[in-house]
Amino acid sequence: MSTYHIMVFICFTCQLFLCPVDSVIGIATFFRRDYDLIHSQRSFYKVHNIPKSWNDARKQCILEGSTLAIPETAEEAEKLRDLMSKKIDTNSVAYLGIQAFTKGFFFTLDGRSINEIYHGWAPGQPNDVDNQEDCVILSSDGKLNDVNCVNKNPFICEKSQDSATWNNACETSDLAYTRVAGMAHCYKVHLEPKNWPDAYATCVAEQSYLAILNSRTESKALINLFNTKPYRNVTQNFLRGAIHLGFHDRFTEGLFTTIRGDTLSDAGFDKWGGGQPDHSLVETCGSMFYDGELNDIGCEQRCFFICEREVGDGSSALSLRFAGLE
């Protein structure tokens, strides 16, 4: 097949299906709808205006499939400053992916000395006040400042165009989501056990939600999907035999509703396991056993969990597939 015919095929395919890449040069033009592409930096960025500690900010970026931003040049630092001004205010600051892992020696999260990248410190910085300032923020003037890592600040996440992937079937950059035969949505089985609130937050960060069972067919399909995963190889300390799902009775004792507010019967599936629910007041979050039947569970119990993602809903990447090309 000639190069010409290959390009015609690619362009035709991208008209039929979601294809958020420039079909000529083959780089991503879309990552997530909450990230902005800055062409000159060949990266996508998101400014988080809800303050977090440095480590929690780092974790949030990871959940979104990105990393804490690292300004490579003065130009990039200026672009980040402009984003901060637009997304927060003109006096904002933001955490960066730089830390003094050894006192006095600042390194990026990927192990490079700060001297190898932009290092425009503010006057008198870094000053390590009280010997406790090991993290770095970008100030509103585009300069760097060392701060205490436990301080809560806004932060910026970054994803390079070169590293951005695309899952066409599920309209997401996360390749771990998969279509399941007979189901309208996509799913991702998480084998890193978490408590129910953290599992909920993880799914939200992935622009999805803790899975909601709408039928016995869906219950069986998710168990079949789960059984394809190497869950028996996980050796951490967690509760085996249960998988967190998106329902609870945290608002009204005994009234289990989905995270979208529907009763289980209205949602379409309310088949409890034998003797369940069995722990009023103590077990207020929802899960299913490995046979697909429902179980109430303590919210702090660490378990596997499944995220569910809707596609083709108009707010997905489909309507933004050429975002940033104008």
C-alpha positions as CSV (number, residue, x, y, z in Angstrom):
1,M,0.0,0.0,0.0
2,S,1.4,3.4,-1.0
3,T,2.0,6.2,1.5
4,Y,-0.8,8.1,-0.2
5,H,-3.3,5.3,0.3
6,I,-2.3,4.9,3.9
7,M,-2.9,8.6,4.6
8,V,-6.3,8.4,2.9
9,F,-7.2,5.4,5.0
10,I,-6.1,7.2,8.2
11,C,-8.1,10.3,7.4
12,F,-11.2,8.3,6.4
13,T,-11.0,6.3,9.6
14,C,-10.7,9.5,11.7
15,Q,-13.9,10.8,10.1
16,L,-15.7,7.6,11.2
17,F,-14.3,7.1,14.6
18,L,-12.8,9.3,17.3
19,C,-9.2,10.0,16.4
20,P,-7.8,12.9,18.5
21,V,-4.4,13.0,16.7
22,D,-3.2,15.1,13.9
23,S,-3.4,12.4,11.1
24,V,-0.6,14.1,9.2
25,I,2.1,14.3,11.9
26,G,0.8,11.6,14.2
27,I,0.8,13.5,17.5
28,A,-2.0,13.8,20.0
29,T,-4.2,16.9,19.8
30,F,-6.4,15.8,22.7
31,F,-5.7,14.3,26.1
32,R,-8.6,15.1,28.4
33,R,-11.3,17.7,28.1
34,D,-10.1,19.4,31.3
35,Y,-6.6,19.8,30.0
36,D,-5.3,22.7,27.8
37,L,-2.9,22.1,24.9
38,I,-0.1,24.6,24.5
39,H,1.3,23.9,21.1
40,S,4.6,25.7,21.6
41,Q,5.4,23.4,24.6
42,R,4.0,20.3,23.0
43,S,2.2,19.5,26.3
44,F,-1.3,19.5,27.9
45,Y,-1.8,21.3,31.2
46,K,-4.4,21.4,33.9
47,V,-4.4,24.0,36.7
48,H,-6.0,22.6,39.9
49,N,-7.3,25.5,42.0
50,I,-8.3,23.3,45.0
51,P,-5.1,23.4,47.2
52,K,-3.4,20.2,48.2
53,S,-0.1,19.3,49.9
54,W,2.7,18.6,47.5
55,N,2.4,14.8,47.8
56,D,-1.4,14.8,47.4
57,A,-1.0,17.0,44.4
58,R,1.5,14.6,42.9
59,K,-0.9,11.7,43.5
60,Q,-3.8,13.6,41.9
61,C,-1.8,14.1,38.7
62,I,-0.9,10.4,38.6
63,L,-4.6,9.5,39.0
64,E,-5.3,11.7,35.9
65,G,-2.5,10.0,33.9
66,S,-0.2,13.0,34.1
67,T,2.6,14.4,36.3
68,L,3.2,17.5,38.3
69,A,4.4,20.1,35.8
70,I,8.1,20.8,35.3
71,P,9.0,24.0,33.4
72,E,11.9,23.2,31.2
73,T,12.5,26.8,30.0
74,A,11.8,30.4,31.0
75,E,9.2,30.4,28.1
76,E,7.4,27.4,29.6
77,A,7.4,29.0,33.1
78,E,5.8,32.1,31.5
79,K,3.2,30.0,29.8
80,L,2.4,28.3,33.2
81,R,2.2,31.7,34.9
82,D,-0.3,32.8,32.2
83,L,-2.4,29.7,32.8
84,M,-2.4,30.3,36.6
85,S,-3.5,33.9,36.0
86,K,-6.4,32.8,33.8
87,K,-7.5,29.7,35.8
88,I,-7.1,31.1,39.3
89,D,-6.0,34.8,39.6
90,T,-3.1,37.0,38.9
91,N,-1.6,36.5,42.4
92,S,-1.7,32.7,42.4
93,V,1.1,30.2,43.1
94,A,1.3,26.5,42.1
95,Y,3.2,23.4,43.0
96,L,5.7,22.0,40.5
97,G,7.2,18.6,40.1
98,I,10.4,19.6,41.8
99,Q,11.6,18.6,45.3
100,A,14.7,18.7,47.5
101,F,15.0,14.9,48.0
102,T,18.3,15.7,49.7
103,K,18.7,19.0,51.6
104,G,19.8,21.8,49.3
105,F,19.7,19.7,46.1
106,F,16.5,20.1,44.1
107,F,15.6,17.5,41.5
108,T,12.7,16.9,39.2
109,L,10.3,14.0,39.6
110,D,12.1,12.3,36.8
111,G,15.5,12.6,38.5
112,R,17.1,15.6,36.9
113,S,18.9,18.4,38.7
114,I,17.1,21.7,38.7
115,N,20.2,23.2,37.2
116,E,19.4,21.3,33.9
117,I,16.0,23.1,33.5
118,Y,14.5,26.4,34.3
119,H,15.8,27.6,37.7
120,G,14.8,31.2,38.0
121,W,14.6,31.5,41.7
122,A,13.0,34.6,43.3
123,P,15.5,36.9,45.2
124,G,16.7,35.2,48.3
125,Q,15.4,31.8,47.3
126,P,15.7,29.0,48.1
127,N,16.0,29.8,51.8
128,D,14.7,26.7,53.5
129,V,12.9,28.5,56.4
130,D,13.1,26.4,59.6
131,N,14.9,23.7,57.6
132,Q,11.5,22.6,56.3
133,E,11.1,23.9,52.8
134,D,11.8,21.1,50.4
135,C,9.1,21.6,47.7
136,V,8.9,24.2,44.9
137,I,6.1,26.5,43.8
138,L,5.9,28.8,40.8
139,S,5.0,32.3,41.9
140,S,2.7,34.8,40.1
141,D,5.8,36.6,38.8
142,G,7.1,33.4,37.2
143,K,9.9,32.9,39.7
144,L,10.5,29.8,41.9
145,N,10.2,29.6,45.7
146,D,10.9,26.8,48.1
147,V,8.0,26.0,50.6
148,N,7.0,23.5,53.2
149,C,5.7,20.4,51.4
150,V,2.7,20.1,53.8
151,N,1.4,23.5,52.9
152,K,-1.6,23.3,50.7
153,N,-1.3,25.1,47.3
154,P,-2.9,25.0,43.9
155,F,-0.9,22.9,41.4
156,I,-0.4,22.2,37.7
157,C,-0.5,18.7,36.1
158,E,1.2,18.1,32.7
159,K,1.1,15.5,30.0
160,S,3.4,15.7,27.0
161,Q,1.9,15.2,23.5
162,D,4.5,12.5,22.8
163,S,3.4,10.4,25.8
164,A,-0.4,10.8,25.3
165,T,-2.1,7.6,24.2
166,W,-5.7,7.1,23.0
167,N,-8.2,4.4,23.6
168,N,-10.6,4.8,20.7
169,A,-13.2,2.3,21.8
170,C,-13.7,4.0,25.2
171,E,-12.9,7.6,24.2
172,T,-10.2,8.1,26.9
173,S,-6.4,8.3,27.1
174,D,-6.5,5.4,29.6
175,L,-5.8,2.2,27.7
176,A,-6.9,0.0,30.6
177,Y,-10.6,0.7,30.0
178,T,-12.3,-1.9,27.9
179,R,-15.5,-2.6,26.2
180,V,-17.4,-5.6,27.5
181,A,-19.6,-7.7,25.1
182,G,-23.2,-6.8,25.4
183,M,-22.6,-3.7,27.6
184,A,-23.0,-0.1,26.4
185,H,-20.2,1.3,28.7
186,C,-16.5,0.7,29.3
187,Y,-14.9,-0.6,32.5
188,K,-11.6,-0.7,34.3
189,V,-10.7,-3.2,37.0
190,H,-8.4,-1.7,39.6
191,L,-6.2,-4.3,41.3
192,E,-4.6,-1.8,43.7
193,P,-6.9,-2.2,46.7
194,K,-8.3,1.1,48.1
195,N,-11.0,2.0,50.6
196,W,-14.4,3.1,49.2
197,P,-13.8,6.9,49.3
198,D,-10.4,6.6,47.7
199,A,-11.8,4.2,45.0
200,Y,-14.6,6.7,44.4
201,A,-12.0,9.5,44.0
202,T,-9.9,7.4,41.7
203,C,-12.8,6.8,39.3
204,V,-13.7,10.5,39.3
205,A,-10.1,11.4,38.5
206,E,-10.4,9.1,35.5
207,Q,-13.5,10.9,34.4
208,S,-15.5,7.8,35.3
209,Y,-17.5,6.6,38.3
210,L,-17.6,3.5,40.6
211,A,-19.4,0.9,38.6
212,I,-23.2,0.8,39.0
213,L,-25.0,-2.5,38.3
214,N,-28.1,-2.1,36.2
215,S,-28.8,-5.8,35.5
216,R,-27.9,-9.4,36.3
217,T,-26.3,-9.5,32.9
218,E,-24.0,-6.6,33.8
219,S,-23.2,-8.2,37.1
220,K,-22.1,-11.4,35.3
221,A,-20.2,-9.5,32.7
222,L,-18.2,-7.6,35.2
223,I,-17.3,-10.8,37.1
224,N,-16.2,-12.3,33.9
225,L,-14.1,-9.3,33.2
226,F,-12.7,-9.4,36.8
227,N,-11.8,-13.1,36.3
228,T,-9.6,-12.3,33.4
229,K,-7.3,-10.2,35.7
230,P,-4.4,-11.6,37.8
231,Y,-6.1,-10.6,41.1
232,R,-4.9,-13.8,42.8
233,N,-1.3,-12.5,42.4
234,V,-2.0,-9.4,44.6
235,T,-0.3,-9.9,47.9
236,Q,-1.1,-6.7,49.8
237,N,-3.1,-6.6,53.0
238,F,-6.7,-6.1,52.0
239,L,-10.2,-7.6,52.2
240,R,-10.5,-10.4,49.7
241,G,-13.8,-11.6,48.3
242,A,-15.4,-8.2,47.7
243,I,-15.2,-5.5,44.9
244,H,-16.2,-1.9,45.7
245,L,-19.2,-0.6,43.6
246,G,-21.0,2.7,43.4
247,F,-23.7,2.4,46.0
248,H,-24.1,3.1,49.7
249,D,-26.5,3.9,52.5
250,R,-24.5,6.7,54.0
251,F,-27.4,9.2,53.9
252,T,-30.2,7.1,55.2
253,E,-29.5,3.9,57.2
254,G,-30.8,0.9,55.3
255,L,-31.7,2.8,52.2
256,F,-29.1,1.8,49.7
257,T,-28.8,4.1,46.7
258,T,-26.4,4.4,43.8
259,I,-23.9,7.3,43.7
260,R,-26.4,8.8,41.2
261,G,-29.2,8.7,43.7
262,D,-31.3,5.8,42.4
263,T,-32.5,3.0,44.6
264,L,-30.9,-0.3,43.7
265,S,-34.2,-1.7,42.4
266,D,-34.7,1.5,40.2
267,A,-31.1,1.1,39.0
268,G,-32.0,-2.4,37.8
269,F,-30.1,-4.8,40.1
270,D,-30.7,-5.5,43.8
271,K,-29.7,-9.2,44.3
272,W,-28.0,-9.4,47.6
273,G,-25.6,-12.2,48.6
274,G,-26.8,-14.6,51.3
275,G,-27.6,-12.8,54.6
276,Q,-26.8,-9.4,53.2
277,P,-26.9,-6.6,54.1
278,D,-25.9,-7.6,57.6
279,H,-24.1,-4.8,59.4
280,S,-26.3,-1.8,60.0
281,L,-24.5,1.5,60.9
282,V,-21.1,-0.2,60.5
283,E,-21.1,-1.2,56.8
284,T,-22.5,1.8,54.9
285,C,-20.7,1.3,51.6
286,G,-21.4,-1.0,48.7
287,S,-19.6,-3.9,47.0
288,M,-20.2,-7.2,45.3
289,F,-18.9,-10.6,46.1
290,Y,-16.8,-12.5,43.5
291,D,-20.0,-14.2,42.4
292,G,-21.6,-10.8,41.4
293,E,-24.1,-10.6,44.3
294,L,-24.3,-7.4,46.4
295,N,-22.7,-6.9,49.8
296,D,-22.6,-4.1,52.3
297,I,-19.1,-3.2,53.5
298,G,-17.2,-0.9,55.8
299,C,-16.1,2.1,53.9
300,E,-12.6,1.9,55.1
301,Q,-12.1,-1.7,54.0
302,R,-9.5,-1.8,51.2
303,C,-10.7,-3.9,48.2
304,F,-10.4,-4.1,44.5
305,F,-12.8,-1.9,42.6
306,I,-14.2,-1.3,39.1
307,C,-14.7,2.1,37.4
308,E,-17.3,2.6,34.7
309,R,-17.1,5.0,31.9
310,E,-19.9,6.2,29.5
311,V,-18.9,7.0,25.9
312,G,-20.5,9.0,23.1
313,D,-22.5,11.2,25.5
314,G,-21.7,14.5,23.9
315,S,-19.6,15.7,26.7
316,S,-16.9,13.2,25.9
317,A,-13.8,13.7,23.8
318,L,-15.9,13.0,20.6
319,S,-17.1,16.6,20.5
320,L,-13.6,17.8,21.1
321,R,-11.5,15.6,18.9
322,F,-9.8,18.5,17.2
323,A,-9.4,20.6,20.3
324,G,-6.5,22.9,20.2
325,L,-6.1,22.8,16.5
326,E,-7.6,26.3,15.8
